[in-house]
Amino acid sequence: MAGGLAALLDDVAVLARLASASADDVAAASAKAGSKAMGVVIDDAAVTPQYVKGLSPKRELPIIWRITKGSLRNKLIFILPVLLLLSVFAPWALTPILMLGGLYLSFEGAEKIWELVRGKPAQAPAADRGPGAEDRIVSSAVRTDLILSAEIMVISMNSIEVSSLWARAIVLVVVAIGITVLVYGAVGILVKMDDVGLTMAADGDSEITQKFGHGLVRAMPKVMTVISYVGMVAMLWVGGHILLVGTHELGLAQPYGVVHHLEGMVAGVAAIGGVLAWLINTFCSFVFGLLIGAVVAVIMHFLPFGHHGDEEDVRGAADTEHPAEAATAPSADGADRPRTAGTEH
C-alpha cells in the first residue's frame, strides 16, 4: 500500500513537472510571439491617442476602455478562430495574408511621409460634439484596430513553434490579452499625463513640483509628436520586413537574398556584428517598405476612392478656420484649454 501511494505521488509529481514545463513553454512562446509583433504594437499605440483629441478629460478613459473592449473582441472572437482554422486547413494562406497586411502598413507609412513632405492641413478634433460623436469615434478606432490586431495576431501565429493546436490557441490568447493591455494601458497613461501635470502645477506642495507639472504639460505635445514619428517608421520597417520575408518564403530568391548577403558581410565583426546585421536588416526593410508603399500610394491616388483623404483634409482645414468651434476642455483652474494628448499621428 505504501509502495502504491509512493508510486501515485511520484506520478503526480511527474504530471506537475510536465504541467509546469508546458506553462513555461507557453510563456516563452507568448513572449517570443509578442516580441515579433512589437513594431505593429508601437504603431497601434501611436495611432490610438488621436481618437480622444478634443474630448473632455472625464470622457477620455471611458472611451479608451470602450476601444480596449473592442480590440479584445477583434482579437479573441473574430481573428483568433479564423487563424486557428487556417493553421489547420490552409496554412499556406498565412503568408499571403501576412503580406497583404505588410502592404497595407507600407502604404500607410508612405502616406504619412507624403503628408509630412507636402504639409498636411490641420484637421478638426476627432470629437465633433454632435449626436453620437463618441459612438462614431469608438467605431472608427475599433475598425482601425481590427487591421492592426489582425497583423499582430498573424505575426504572432507565424512565430509560434509549438505543434499542438490547443497550445497555439493558448499562446495567441495570452498574446492578445497581453498586447491589448500593454497598448491601451500605455495610451491611457499618455492621454492623462497633461492632466497630471496641470494638477501638479496647480496644487503642488513645492515650487519644484509645480515647475515639473508645467514642464510636463509643455512636453506632452512633443512626446506625442515623437510617438507619431516612431509609429510611422515602425509601419514602414515592419511592413517592409514582412514583404521581404514573404517573397522569400514564396520562393523568390531576391530581394531578401541581397539583404542576407549584406548581413553576412558585417555579421563577423567582433562584439557588434549581430547589432550591425540587425541594423542593416531593419534599414533595408524600411527602405523596401517605403518604396513599395510609395508605389501603392501613387496607384491609390489615381483611383476614384483614393482622394477621400484629401477631401477630409480640406474639411478639417475649413473647420480650423473657426476657432470658436474648436474643442476645448476645462483645466484645473476652471478655464478652457485645448487638449494636447491627442496630437495627430
C-alpha positions as CSV (number, residue, x, y, z in Angstrom):
1,M,0.0,0.0,0.0
2,A,2.8,2.4,0.9
3,G,4.6,1.5,-2.3
4,G,1.4,2.2,-4.3
5,L,1.0,5.5,-2.6
6,A,4.6,6.4,-3.2
7,A,4.1,5.5,-6.9
8,L,1.0,7.6,-7.1
9,L,2.7,10.6,-5.6
10,D,5.6,10.1,-8.0
11,D,3.2,10.1,-10.9
12,V,1.5,13.2,-9.6
13,A,5.0,14.9,-9.3
14,V,5.8,13.9,-12.9
15,L,2.5,15.4,-14.1
16,A,3.1,18.6,-12.1
17,R,6.5,18.9,-13.7
18,L,5.0,18.4,-17.1
19,A,2.3,21.0,-16.5
20,S,5.0,23.4,-15.2
21,A,7.1,22.8,-18.3
22,S,4.0,23.3,-20.5
23,A,3.3,26.6,-18.7
24,D,6.9,27.7,-19.2
25,D,6.7,26.8,-22.9
26,V,3.5,28.8,-23.3
27,A,5.0,31.7,-21.5
28,A,8.2,31.6,-23.6
29,A,6.3,31.1,-26.8
30,S,4.0,34.0,-25.9
31,A,6.9,36.3,-25.2
32,K,8.6,35.4,-28.5
33,A,5.4,35.8,-30.5
34,G,4.6,39.1,-28.9
35,S,8.1,40.5,-29.4
36,K,7.9,39.7,-33.2
37,A,4.8,41.9,-33.4
38,M,6.2,44.9,-31.4
39,G,6.6,47.1,-34.5
40,V,2.9,46.9,-35.2
41,V,2.2,47.4,-31.4
42,I,4.2,50.6,-31.4
43,D,2.1,51.8,-34.4
44,D,-1.1,50.8,-32.7
45,A,-0.1,52.8,-29.6
46,A,0.8,55.8,-31.7
47,V,-2.4,55.8,-33.7
48,T,-4.9,55.5,-30.8
49,P,-4.5,58.8,-28.9
50,Q,-5.9,60.7,-31.9
51,Y,-9.3,59.3,-31.1
52,V,-9.6,61.3,-27.8
53,K,-8.4,64.5,-29.3
54,G,-10.8,67.4,-28.3
55,L,-12.7,65.4,-25.7
56,S,-13.5,66.4,-22.2
57,P,-10.9,64.9,-19.8
58,K,-13.5,62.9,-18.0
59,R,-14.5,61.1,-21.2
60,E,-11.0,60.1,-22.3
61,L,-10.6,57.0,-20.2
62,P,-14.1,55.7,-20.7
63,I,-13.7,55.9,-24.5
64,I,-10.3,54.2,-24.3
65,W,-11.9,51.5,-22.3
66,R,-14.6,51.0,-24.9
67,I,-11.9,50.8,-27.6
68,T,-10.0,48.3,-25.5
69,K,-13.0,46.1,-25.2
70,G,-13.5,46.4,-29.0
71,S,-9.8,45.4,-29.5
72,L,-10.2,42.3,-27.3
73,R,-13.3,41.4,-29.2
74,N,-11.5,41.8,-32.5
75,K,-8.6,39.5,-31.4
76,L,-10.4,36.8,-29.5
77,I,-13.8,36.5,-31.2
78,F,-13.1,37.3,-34.8
79,I,-9.4,36.9,-35.6
80,L,-8.3,34.0,-33.3
81,P,-10.8,31.4,-34.6
82,V,-10.0,32.3,-38.2
83,L,-6.3,32.0,-37.7
84,L,-6.6,28.6,-35.9
85,L,-8.8,27.2,-38.7
86,L,-6.3,28.5,-41.4
87,S,-3.4,27.0,-39.5
88,V,-5.1,23.6,-39.7
89,F,-6.8,23.6,-43.1
90,A,-4.9,26.2,-45.1
91,P,-1.5,27.1,-43.5
92,W,-0.3,28.2,-46.9
93,A,-2.7,31.2,-46.7
94,L,-1.0,32.7,-43.7
95,T,2.0,34.1,-45.6
96,P,-0.1,35.8,-48.3
97,I,-2.5,37.3,-45.6
98,L,0.6,38.5,-43.7
99,M,1.9,40.1,-46.9
100,L,-1.3,41.9,-47.5
101,G,-1.1,43.4,-44.0
102,G,2.6,44.3,-44.7
103,L,1.4,46.0,-47.9
104,Y,-1.2,48.0,-46.0
105,L,1.4,49.1,-43.4
106,S,3.8,50.1,-46.1
107,F,1.1,52.1,-47.8
108,E,0.1,53.8,-44.6
109,G,3.7,54.7,-43.7
110,A,4.4,56.1,-47.2
111,E,1.2,58.2,-46.9
112,K,2.5,59.6,-43.6
113,I,5.8,60.5,-45.2
114,W,4.0,62.2,-48.1
115,E,1.8,64.2,-45.7
116,L,5.0,65.4,-43.9
117,V,6.6,66.4,-47.3
118,R,3.6,68.3,-48.7
119,G,2.4,69.8,-45.4
120,K,-0.9,68.3,-44.4
121,P,-3.6,70.9,-43.4
122,A,-4.6,70.9,-39.8
123,Q,-7.6,68.7,-39.0
124,A,-10.5,69.3,-36.7
125,P,-10.6,67.5,-33.4
126,A,-11.7,63.9,-33.6
127,A,-14.8,64.7,-31.5
128,D,-17.3,66.8,-33.4
129,R,-19.6,67.3,-30.4
130,G,-22.6,66.2,-32.5
131,P,-25.1,63.5,-31.5
132,G,-23.4,60.1,-31.3
133,A,-19.9,61.5,-31.6
134,E,-18.4,59.1,-29.1
135,D,-20.0,56.1,-30.8
136,R,-18.5,57.2,-34.1
137,I,-15.1,57.7,-32.5
138,V,-15.2,54.2,-30.9
139,S,-16.4,52.6,-34.1
140,S,-13.7,54.2,-36.2
141,A,-11.0,53.3,-33.7
142,V,-12.2,49.6,-33.5
143,R,-12.2,49.3,-37.3
144,T,-8.6,50.6,-37.4
145,D,-7.7,48.3,-34.6
146,L,-9.1,45.3,-36.5
147,I,-6.5,45.7,-39.2
148,L,-3.6,46.2,-36.8
149,S,-4.8,43.4,-34.5
150,A,-5.0,41.0,-37.4
151,E,-1.4,41.9,-38.3
152,I,-0.3,41.4,-34.7
153,M,-2.0,38.0,-34.5
154,V,-0.8,36.7,-37.8
155,I,2.8,37.7,-37.0
156,S,2.4,36.0,-33.6
157,M,1.0,32.9,-35.2
158,N,3.9,32.6,-37.6
159,S,6.3,32.9,-34.7
160,I,4.8,30.0,-32.7
161,E,6.8,26.8,-32.9
162,V,4.6,24.6,-30.7
163,S,2.7,21.9,-32.7
164,S,-0.4,21.4,-30.6
165,L,-3.5,23.3,-31.7
166,W,-4.5,24.0,-28.1
167,A,-1.1,25.2,-27.2
168,R,-1.1,27.6,-30.2
169,A,-4.6,28.8,-29.1
170,I,-3.4,29.5,-25.5
171,V,-0.3,31.3,-26.8
172,L,-2.4,33.5,-29.0
173,V,-4.9,34.3,-26.2
174,V,-2.0,35.3,-23.9
175,V,-0.5,37.5,-26.7
176,A,-3.9,39.0,-27.5
177,I,-4.7,40.0,-23.9
178,G,-1.1,41.0,-23.0
179,I,-0.6,43.2,-26.1
180,T,-4.0,44.8,-25.7
181,V,-3.4,45.7,-22.0
182,L,0.1,47.0,-23.0
183,V,-1.1,49.2,-25.8
184,Y,-4.2,50.7,-24.3
185,G,-2.8,50.9,-20.8
186,A,0.1,52.9,-22.2
187,V,-2.4,55.1,-24.2
188,G,-4.5,55.7,-21.1
189,I,-1.4,56.9,-19.2
190,L,-0.3,59.1,-22.1
191,V,-3.6,60.9,-22.6
192,K,-3.8,61.7,-18.9
193,M,-0.3,62.9,-18.4
194,D,-1.2,66.5,-19.2
195,D,-3.9,66.4,-16.6
196,V,-1.4,65.1,-14.1
197,G,0.9,68.0,-15.0
198,L,-1.9,70.5,-14.6
199,T,-2.8,69.1,-11.1
200,M,0.9,69.2,-10.1
201,A,1.2,72.8,-11.4
202,A,-1.9,74.0,-9.6
203,D,-1.8,72.0,-6.3
204,G,1.9,71.1,-5.9
205,D,3.3,71.4,-2.4
206,S,6.6,72.8,-3.6
207,E,7.9,75.0,-6.3
208,I,9.8,72.1,-7.8
209,T,6.6,70.0,-8.1
210,Q,4.8,72.9,-9.7
211,K,7.6,73.5,-12.2
212,F,7.7,69.8,-13.0
213,G,3.9,70.0,-13.7
214,H,4.3,72.9,-16.0
215,G,7.1,71.1,-17.8
216,L,5.0,68.0,-18.2
217,V,2.2,70.0,-19.8
218,R,4.6,71.7,-22.2
219,A,6.3,68.4,-23.0
220,M,3.3,66.2,-23.8
221,P,2.6,67.6,-27.3
222,K,6.3,67.0,-28.2
223,V,6.1,63.5,-26.7
224,M,3.0,62.7,-28.8
225,T,4.7,64.0,-31.9
226,V,7.7,61.8,-31.4
227,I,5.5,58.8,-30.8
228,S,3.7,59.5,-34.1
229,Y,7.0,59.6,-35.9
230,V,8.1,56.3,-34.2
231,G,4.8,54.8,-35.3
232,M,5.4,55.9,-38.9
233,V,8.9,54.4,-39.0
234,A,7.6,51.2,-37.4
235,M,4.9,50.9,-40.1
236,L,7.5,51.0,-42.9
237,W,10.0,48.8,-41.1
238,V,7.5,46.1,-40.1
239,G,5.7,46.3,-43.4
240,G,8.9,46.1,-45.4
241,H,10.2,43.2,-43.4
242,I,7.0,41.3,-43.8
243,L,7.1,41.8,-47.6
244,L,10.8,40.8,-47.8
245,V,10.4,37.6,-45.8
246,G,7.1,36.8,-47.6
247,T,8.7,37.0,-51.0
248,H,11.5,34.7,-49.8
249,E,9.0,32.2,-48.4
250,L,7.1,32.2,-51.6
251,G,10.2,31.1,-53.5
252,L,11.7,34.3,-54.7
253,A,15.5,34.5,-54.0
254,Q,15.6,38.2,-54.3
255,P,15.4,40.9,-52.9
256,Y,15.8,39.2,-49.5
257,G,18.9,37.4,-50.7
258,V,20.6,40.8,-51.1
259,V,19.7,41.7,-47.5
260,H,21.1,38.4,-46.3
261,H,24.3,39.0,-48.2
262,L,24.7,42.4,-46.6
263,E,24.0,40.9,-43.2
264,G,26.7,38.3,-43.7
265,M,29.3,40.9,-44.6
266,V,29.1,42.5,-41.2
267,A,28.0,39.6,-39.0
268,G,31.6,38.6,-38.3
269,V,32.6,42.0,-36.8
270,A,33.7,41.4,-33.3
271,A,31.3,42.3,-30.5
272,I,28.9,44.3,-32.7
273,G,28.4,42.0,-35.7
274,G,24.9,41.0,-34.5
275,V,23.9,44.6,-33.9
276,L,25.2,45.7,-37.3
277,A,23.4,42.8,-39.1
278,W,20.1,43.8,-37.3
279,L,20.6,47.5,-38.3
280,I,21.2,46.5,-41.9
281,N,18.1,44.3,-42.0
282,T,16.0,47.0,-40.4
283,F,17.2,49.7,-42.7
284,C,16.7,47.6,-45.8
285,S,13.2,46.6,-44.6
286,F,12.4,50.3,-44.0
287,V,13.6,51.3,-47.5
288,F,11.8,48.4,-49.2
289,G,8.6,49.2,-47.3
290,L,8.9,52.9,-48.3
291,L,9.4,52.0,-52.0
292,I,6.5,49.5,-52.1
293,G,4.3,51.8,-50.1
294,A,5.0,54.8,-52.3
295,V,4.0,52.7,-55.4
296,V,0.8,51.7,-53.8
297,A,0.1,55.3,-52.7
298,V,0.5,56.6,-56.2
299,I,-1.8,53.9,-57.6
300,M,-4.4,54.6,-54.9
301,H,-4.4,58.3,-55.6
302,F,-5.3,57.6,-59.3
303,L,-8.3,55.6,-58.2
304,P,-11.7,57.3,-57.6
305,F,-11.8,56.5,-53.9
306,G,-8.1,57.4,-53.4
307,H,-9.0,61.2,-53.0
308,H,-11.1,60.6,-49.8
309,G,-8.2,61.6,-47.6
310,D,-7.7,64.9,-49.4
311,E,-11.4,65.7,-49.0
312,E,-11.1,65.0,-45.3
313,D,-8.0,67.3,-45.1
314,V,-10.0,70.1,-46.8
315,R,-12.9,69.7,-44.4
316,G,-10.5,69.6,-41.4
317,A,-8.7,72.7,-42.6
318,A,-12.1,74.6,-43.0
319,D,-13.1,73.6,-39.5
320,T,-9.9,75.0,-38.0
321,E,-10.7,78.4,-39.6
322,H,-13.5,78.8,-36.9
323,P,-11.5,78.7,-33.6
324,A,-14.7,79.3,-31.6
325,E,-15.8,75.8,-32.6
326,A,-12.6,74.1,-31.7
327,A,-12.9,71.6,-28.9
328,T,-11.6,72.6,-25.5
329,A,-11.7,71.1,-22.1
330,P,-11.8,72.6,-18.6
331,S,-8.5,72.9,-16.9
332,A,-7.8,72.5,-13.1
333,D,-8.5,76.3,-12.6
334,G,-11.8,76.2,-14.5
335,A,-10.5,77.8,-17.7
336,D,-10.8,76.2,-21.1
337,R,-7.7,74.7,-22.6
338,P,-7.0,72.7,-25.7
339,R,-6.3,69.0,-25.4
340,T,-2.7,68.1,-26.1
341,A,-2.7,64.3,-25.6
342,G,-4.3,63.7,-28.9
343,T,-1.5,65.1,-31.1
344,E,-2.1,63.8,-34.6
345,H,-0.5,60.7,-35.8
